[in-house]
Each structure stands twice: as structure tokens, then as C-alpha cells.
């Protein structure tokens, strides 16, 4: 059972380029349906990365974002040791 999926011209062109490169490098012709199925299988296996790619913000932070974080720091005047942090986190 196949269904039509609409893609823009740029995506269609890149799909055709991949299809041609597979044919050149492997000597095997693959249909666009085979190629799309493989791409979907690969994306499904790394779905966390695919989902994350749609998030508004990404990690690592940009240099501007890092600078904004640095600007927001302040000295509380209290020295904190590793033991203090361990006690707070782990009880």
C-alpha cells in the first residue's frame, strides 16, 4: 500500500541526488520509495535526535547565549565546597 507524500522541489531534487549517488557508488538502482523507506527506518532508529532537531533551541548554546548566562551570574559571598554540593544533592 503506497500513499503519495508531497515534498517541495528542493527536497525532491536532493532525493534524486541521493538516488543517483547510490547508483554511482554501488551500481544498484533504488527507487525513491526504497530510499525514503530506508531514510525513515534510519530516522526511526535515532528518533530522539530527530525529535530534538525540531526543538526551538539547541545545545550547545550559541556564544551570545553563553555570554547572557555569564552576565546573569553573581557572587553570593558564601564559599561552597564540593561536600556542600554533595550534601545538597544527595542528602
C-alpha positions as CSV (number, residue, x, y, z in Angstrom):
1,X,0.0,0.0,0.0
2,X,1.6,3.2,-1.1
3,X,0.4,6.7,-0.5
4,X,1.6,10.0,-2.1
5,X,3.7,12.3,0.0
6,X,4.1,15.9,-1.2
7,X,7.6,17.4,-1.0
8,X,8.9,20.7,-2.2
9,X,11.2,20.9,-5.2
10,X,14.3,21.3,-3.2
11,X,13.6,18.1,-1.2
12,X,12.7,16.2,-4.4
13,X,16.0,17.4,-6.0
14,X,18.0,16.2,-3.0
15,X,16.2,12.9,-3.0
16,X,17.1,12.5,-6.7
17,X,20.7,13.4,-6.0
18,X,20.9,10.7,-3.3
19,X,19.3,8.2,-5.6
20,X,21.9,9.0,-8.3
21,X,24.8,8.8,-5.8
22,X,23.7,5.4,-4.6
23,X,23.6,4.2,-8.2
24,X,27.0,5.6,-8.9
25,X,28.7,4.3,-5.8
26,X,27.0,0.9,-5.6
27,X,26.0,0.1,-9.1
28,X,22.5,-0.6,-7.8
29,X,19.4,1.4,-8.7
30,X,17.0,2.1,-5.9
31,X,13.5,3.6,-6.2
32,X,12.6,6.7,-4.4
33,X,10.2,4.7,-2.4
34,X,13.1,2.3,-1.3
35,X,15.3,5.3,-0.5
36,X,12.5,7.1,1.5
37,X,11.8,3.8,3.4
38,X,15.4,3.5,4.3
39,X,15.7,7.1,5.5
40,X,12.6,6.7,7.6
41,X,13.9,3.5,9.1
42,X,17.2,5.2,10.0
43,X,15.4,8.2,11.4
44,X,13.1,5.9,13.5
45,X,16.2,4.2,15.0
46,X,17.5,7.6,16.0
47,X,14.2,9.2,16.8
48,X,15.5,11.2,19.8
49,X,17.8,13.1,17.6
50,X,15.1,13.6,15.0
51,X,12.7,14.9,17.7
52,X,15.4,17.2,19.2
53,X,16.1,18.6,15.7
54,X,12.6,20.2,15.8
55,X,13.1,21.9,19.2
56,X,13.3,25.7,19.1
57,X,16.6,25.9,21.0
58,X,19.6,23.6,20.5
59,X,22.5,22.6,22.6
60,X,25.2,23.6,22.7
61,X,24.4,27.2,23.3
62,X,25.5,29.9,20.9
63,X,28.2,32.3,22.1
64,X,25.6,35.0,22.6
65,X,23.6,32.7,24.8
66,X,26.7,31.8,26.8
67,X,27.5,35.4,27.3
68,X,24.0,36.2,28.6
69,X,24.3,33.4,31.1
70,X,27.7,34.8,32.3
71,X,26.2,38.2,32.7
72,X,23.5,36.8,35.0
73,X,26.0,35.4,37.5
74,X,26.6,37.0,40.8
75,X,28.7,36.3,43.9
76,X,26.6,35.5,46.9
77,X,29.6,35.9,49.2
78,X,29.3,32.3,50.5
79,X,32.0,29.8,49.6
80,X,30.6,26.5,48.6
81,X,32.6,23.3,48.7
82,X,32.1,20.0,46.9
83,X,30.9,18.5,50.1
84,X,28.3,21.2,50.4
85,X,27.1,20.4,46.9
86,X,27.1,16.7,47.6
87,X,25.1,17.2,50.7
88,X,22.5,19.3,49.0
89,X,22.1,16.9,46.0
90,X,22.4,13.6,47.7
91,X,21.4,14.3,51.3
